[in-house]
């Protein structure tokens, strides 16, 4: 679910961070309560499938037999959890800043 959520919030999330369902998604330092509203405003309508790294494609069984784009699309669809990501976007938010 976090991979779908991070891909959808690409303008608000820290780029290049490792994302899985056990880690918190870090937001960019310039995201405030106000800009968060803008970032998530229409996010439910534009949910994105997660980006798949080249390493994941290489680890796919029979990955060499697939065209690269098909392998990426297959993995992306398997990792996506659109329903959970949409549910998270409707939840209340509390901002915490670590110094």
Secondary structure by P-SEA (a helix, b strand, c coil): caaaaaaaacccccccccccccccccccccccaaaaaaaacccccccccccccaaaaaaccccccccaaaaaaaaaaaaccaaaaaaaaabbbbbbbcc
